[in-house]
Amino acid sequence: MKINLISLLWFVSMAYLSTCKTASKDGSDLKFYGTDNQSAIMTFDADLDFELPRGVKSQVDLSKPDVKSQILELIDLQVRHLYGTFSVHDEFRNNPGIVEGKGETLLRSSSVDPGKGRGRIRYTHKDRVVFKKSVFRGDKPTIKFQLPRDPVAIYSRGLDPDGRFNLCTDEHYNSEGDFWYFWHPTKRGCPIGSGDLQLVTGNLAPIPNTKKTYPDYDKLLGDNGNGKAVKIMYLVGVDENFKAGDLGSNSYREAFDLLRQNNFKVKSSIRRRSSLTYSTPDYDVEVDMRLVNPGTDQFVKAAAEGLETADIFIYDGHSGLGGYLYVDRFQQVLGRPLNLNKEKSQIFYFNGCSTFAYYNLDYFKLKSSSADPKGIKFLDVITTSIGATFDIGARHDAVVITNLVNGSRPSWQTIMDQVYKADRRQTALTHVNGDEDNPSTPGLGR
């Protein structure tokens, strides 16, 4: 699976969970289409057990702004564990999914025990999720899951007797900073007890999938800022390194061969970079295909070039727990913000692990304007809901590229169905976002 190799360093700088937002304002009511997956608003009640901050002696003290801020941060940490819950835990092997992490929290009640130095908060949390369609059973679907009662103490509960190794998480990503993503309390040998956990029921309000929408082919394949050229930036990230046999390198070669089989012509091909073309009487497709290391500044510069100038941008590789294409990374590396053309029609495909949570709303926000507050008028984004594997990624990418530019002009629903059919057993719960305002016909064409 395309799991991050850098991990927490990027996550620390990212505000996945921001409290007190409404679904309509943060875009979590956006519709989309996925063949085997469904979006929904999930609402649940949960308890937070915590050590009282210094100076807190009563419930009145909990309402102080600085104390309330600390409590909301603890709730954010607790809810963050849903990433692990919805990807690692046993009960989700057949019902996988993900939480978007841009929801709202409402504090309900509180209690304090100054003698023990402990407090408890009852709260309601609401966020958008994506689950496999089989989860949505009945008129009022629900889903049950576990959360830690005390998100600060839960890591230490899983340590071995020597306190050096955690028995309740991944063997390689074993640090406290990674625990939210990999925690697994039912893992054999895990000492976390039932008293450290709470069983939570999430109520699901499905958001209907779009029915018949099309990419804006007339703009995408017309003069979209590049004249007659339709430019595609296609970055494939290595798994570990550039050595032969690396999973990312294999994906790069497979995708190159698949495009050639679909009548793309090789203009040039040097080590780690190829140029392929596809010509029609009305437009010429140019594919700039590169094998990259997503942990480097060179990757950020190439990604910025593609995101800012290409008609279609595709990244296939590790998501870096969201860090590799996190929008603030561009500022850190380039010394300036990522600058998307708000009037240019574009399609972005982020083919890595759980990219729905990491790269969806942030990119729509960069496209937003007063005339297009959701940022969806000139942008469609394809993301995944769970782990994506290298051995199927090239086929998914080739399906998307070929269908978008070969002149057949299929609907988004047809494209996503074909992505799913590429390998039904290795679905990443892939879907297209922001298509609800798209054309309902394929356009005029030639």
Long-range contacts (C-beta under 8 A, 24 or more apart in sequence): 1-353, 1-387, 1-388, 1-389, 2-239, 2-317, 2-318, 2-319, 2-352, 2-353, 2-387, 2-388, 2-389, 2-390, 2-393, 3-173, 3-318, 3-321, 3-353, 3-387, 4-318, 4-319, 4-320, 4-321, 4-323, 4-324, 4-353, 5-240, 5-295, 5-318, 5-320, 6-295, 6-320, 6-321, 6-323, 6-324, 7-173, 7-175, 7-177, 7-178, 7-320, 7-321, 8-175, 8-177, 8-178, 8-321, 9-323, 10-320, 10-321, 10-322, 10-323, 10-324, 10-326, 10-329, 11-177, 11-321, 11-322, 11-323, 12-177, 13-326, 13-328, 14-322, 14-323, 14-326, 14-328, 16-76, 16-80, 16-101, 16-102, 16-322, 16-357, 17-76, 17-79, 17-80, 17-101, 17-102, 17-103, 17-105, 18-102, 19-72, 19-75, 19-76, 19-104, 19-105, 20-104, 20-105, 20-106, 21-102, 21-103, 21-104, 22-104, 23-103, 23-104, 23-126, 23-128, 26-102, 26-103, 26-104, 26-361, 27-102, 27-361, 27-364, 27-365, 27-374, 27-375, 28-100, 28-102, 28-103, 28-127, 28-128, 28-361, 29-128, 29-207, 30-207, 30-364, 30-374, 30-376, 30-433, 30-434, 30-436, 31-207, 31-208, 31-209, 31-210, 31-435, 31-436, 32-207, 32-209, 32-210, 32-431, 32-432, 32-433, 32-434, 32-435, 32-436, 33-209, 33-210, 33-213, 33-412, 33-413, 33-416, 33-431, 33-432, 33-435, 34-130, 34-209, 34-385, 34-416, 34-429, 34-430, 34-431, 34-432, 35-413, 35-416, 35-417, 35-419, 35-420, 35-430, 35-431, 36-132, 36-133, 36-420, 36-427, 36-429, 37-97, 37-130, 37-131, 37-132, 37-133, 37-385, 37-429, 37-430, 37-431, 38-130, 38-131, 38-132, 38-133, 38-135, 38-136, 38-206, 38-207, 38-209, 39-128, 39-129, 39-130, 39-206, 39-207, 39-209, 39-431, 40-128, 40-129, 40-130, 40-131, 40-136, 40-141, 40-204, 40-205, 40-206, 40-207, 41-126, 41-127, 41-128, 41-129, 41-204, 41-205, 41-207, 42-99, 42-126, 42-127, 42-128, 42-129, 42-143, 42-202, 42-203, 42-204, 42-205, 43-124, 43-125, 43-126, 43-202, 43-203, 43-205, 44-124, 44-125, 44-200, 44-201, 44-202, 44-203, 45-108, 45-122, 45-123, 45-124, 45-125, 45-200, 46-78, 46-122, 46-123, 46-125, 46-147, 46-198, 46-200, 47-120, 47-121, 47-122, 47-123, 47-149, 47-198, 48-74, 48-75, 48-78, 48-120, 48-121, 48-122, 48-123, 48-149, 48-150, 48-151, 49-118, 49-119, 49-120, 49-149, 49-150, 50-74, 50-118, 50-119, 50-120, 50-121, 50-150, 50-152, 51-117, 51-118, 51-119, 51-150, 51-152, 52-112, 52-114, 52-117, 52-118, 52-119, 56-112, 56-114, 56-119, 57-112, 57-114, 58-112, 58-114, 59-110, 59-111, 59-112, 61-112, 62-110, 62-112, 62-119, 62-121, 68-107, 71-107, 71-121, 72-105, 74-151, 74-152, 75-105, 75-121, 75-123, 75-125, 76-105, 77-151, 77-152, 77-180, 78-147, 78-148, 78-151, 79-103, 79-105, 79-125, 79-127, 79-147, 80-151, 80-180, 81-147, 81-148, 81-151, 81-154, 81-180, 81-183, 82-145, 82-147, 83-180, 83-181, 83-354, 83-357, 84-179, 84-180, 84-181, 84-182, 84-183, 84-184, 85-145, 85-146, 85-147, 86-129, 86-145, 87-181, 87-354, 87-386, 87-387, 88-181, 88-182, 88-183, 88-184, 89-145, 89-146, 89-184, 89-185, 89-186, 90-186, 91-144, 91-145, 92-145, 94-132, 94-134, 95-131, 95-132, 95-134, 95-135, 95-143, 96-131, 96-132, 96-385, 96-386, 96-429, 97-129, 97-130, 97-131, 97-132, 97-135, 97-385, 97-386, 97-429, 98-129, 98-130, 98-354, 98-356, 98-357, 98-385, 98-386, 98-429, 99-127, 99-128, 99-129, 99-357, 100-127, 100-128, 100-129, 100-130, 100-356, 100-357, 100-360, 100-361, 101-127, 101-357, 102-127, 102-128, 102-361, 103-127, 103-128, 128-207, 129-202, 129-204, 130-356, 130-385, 130-429, 130-431, 131-204, 131-385, 131-429, 132-429, 135-204, 136-204, 136-206, 140-203, 141-203, 141-204, 141-206, 142-201, 142-202, 142-203, 142-204, 143-201, 143-202, 143-204, 144-199, 144-200, 144-201, 144-202, 145-199, 145-200, 145-202, 146-185, 146-197, 146-198, 146-199, 146-200, 147-197, 147-198, 147-200, 148-183, 148-196, 148-197, 148-198, 149-195, 149-196, 149-197, 149-198, 150-196, 153-196, 154-179, 154-183, 154-192, 154-196, 155-179, 155-183, 157-191, 157-192, 157-193, 157-196, 158-183, 158-185, 158-190, 158-191, 158-192, 159-191, 167-191, 168-192, 181-321, 210-412, 210-413, 210-435, 210-436, 210-438, 211-413, 212-411, 212-413, 212-440, 213-411, 213-412, 213-413, 213-435, 213-436, 213-438, 213-439, 213-440, 214-409, 214-410, 214-411, 214-412, 214-438, 214-439, 214-440, 214-441, 214-442, 214-443, 215-347, 215-380, 215-404, 215-412, 215-438, 216-345, 216-438, 216-439, 216-443, 217-409, 217-439, 217-442, 217-443, 217-445, 218-439, 218-443, 218-444, 218-445, 219-345, 220-311, 220-312, 220-345, 220-347, 220-404, 221-282, 221-283, 221-405, 222-283, 224-311, 224-344, 224-345, 225-309, 225-311, 225-341, 225-344, 226-309, 226-311, 228-282, 228-283, 228-284, 229-283, 229-284, 229-285, 229-286, 230-283, 230-284, 230-285, 230-286, 230-311, 230-312, 230-405, 231-286, 231-288, 231-309, 231-310, 231-311, 231-312, 232-285, 232-286, 232-287, 232-288, 232-310, 232-311, 232-312, 232-313, 232-314, 232-401, 232-405, 233-288, 233-302, 233-303, 233-305, 233-306, 233-307, 233-309, 233-310, 233-312, 233-313, 233-314, 234-287, 234-288, 234-289, 234-290, 234-314, 234-316, 234-397, 234-401, 235-290, 235-292, 235-299, 235-302, 235-303, 235-306, 235-314, 235-315, 235-316, 235-317, 236-289, 236-290, 236-291, 236-292, 236-316, 236-317, 236-394, 237-292, 237-293, 237-294, 237-299, 237-315, 237-316, 237-317, 237-318, 237-324, 237-352, 238-291, 238-292, 238-293, 238-294, 238-317, 239-317, 239-318, 239-390, 241-293, 242-272, 242-291, 242-293, 247-390, 247-391, 248-291, 248-317, 248-390, 249-291, 250-390, 250-391, 251-316, 251-317, 251-390, 251-391, 251-393, 251-394, 252-289, 252-291, 252-394, 254-394, 254-395, 255-289, 255-316, 255-393, 255-394, 255-397, 255-398, 256-289, 258-394, 258-395, 258-398, 259-287, 259-289, 259-398, 259-401, 259-402, 262-398, 262-402, 262-406, 263-406, 278-405, 278-406, 280-407, 281-446, 282-446, 283-405, 285-405, 287-401, 292-317, 294-318, 294-320, 294-324, 295-320, 295-324, 297-333, 299-324, 300-329, 300-330, 300-333, 300-334, 301-333, 301-334, 303-330, 304-330, 304-334, 304-338, 307-338, 307-340, 307-348, 308-338, 308-339, 308-340, 308-341, 310-346, 311-344, 311-345, 311-346, 311-347, 312-346, 312-347, 312-348, 312-349, 312-401, 312-404, 312-405, 313-346, 313-347, 313-348, 313-349, 314-348, 314-349, 314-351, 314-397, 314-400, 314-401, 315-349, 315-350, 315-351, 315-352, 316-349, 316-351, 316-352, 316-393, 316-394, 316-396, 316-397, 317-351, 317-352, 317-393, 318-352, 318-353, 319-350, 319-352, 319-353, 319-354, 319-355, 319-358, 319-359, 320-352, 321-358, 322-354, 322-357, 322-358, 322-359, 324-352, 325-350, 325-358, 325-359, 326-358, 326-362, 327-362, 327-363, 327-366, 338-366, 340-366, 340-367, 340-379, 341-378, 342-367, 342-368, 342-369, 342-372, 342-378, 343-378, 344-378, 345-378, 345-379, 346-378, 346-379, 346-380, 347-379, 347-380, 347-381, 347-382, 347-404, 348-379, 348-380, 348-381, 348-382, 349-381, 349-382, 349-397, 349-400, 350-381, 350-382, 350-383, 350-384, 351-382, 351-384, 351-388, 351-393, 351-396, 351-397, 351-428, 351-430, 352-384, 352-388, 353-384, 353-386, 353-387, 353-388, 353-428, 354-384, 354-385, 354-386, 354-387, 355-383, 355-384, 355-388, 356-383, 356-384, 356-385, 356-431, 356-433, 359-383, 360-433, 364-433, 364-434, 374-434, 375-434, 376-433, 376-434, 376-435, 376-436, 376-437, 377-437, 379-434, 380-412, 380-432, 380-433, 380-434, 380-435, 380-438, 381-432, 381-433, 381-434, 382-430, 382-431, 382-432, 382-433, 383-430, 383-431, 383-433, 384-428, 384-429, 384-430, 385-428, 385-429, 385-430, 385-431, 386-428, 386-429, 387-428, 388-428, 388-430, 389-426, 389-428, 391-426, 392-422, 392-423, 392-426, 392-428, 395-422, 395-423, 396-422, 396-428, 396-430, 407-445, 409-442, 409-443, 409-445, 410-442, 411-442, 412-438
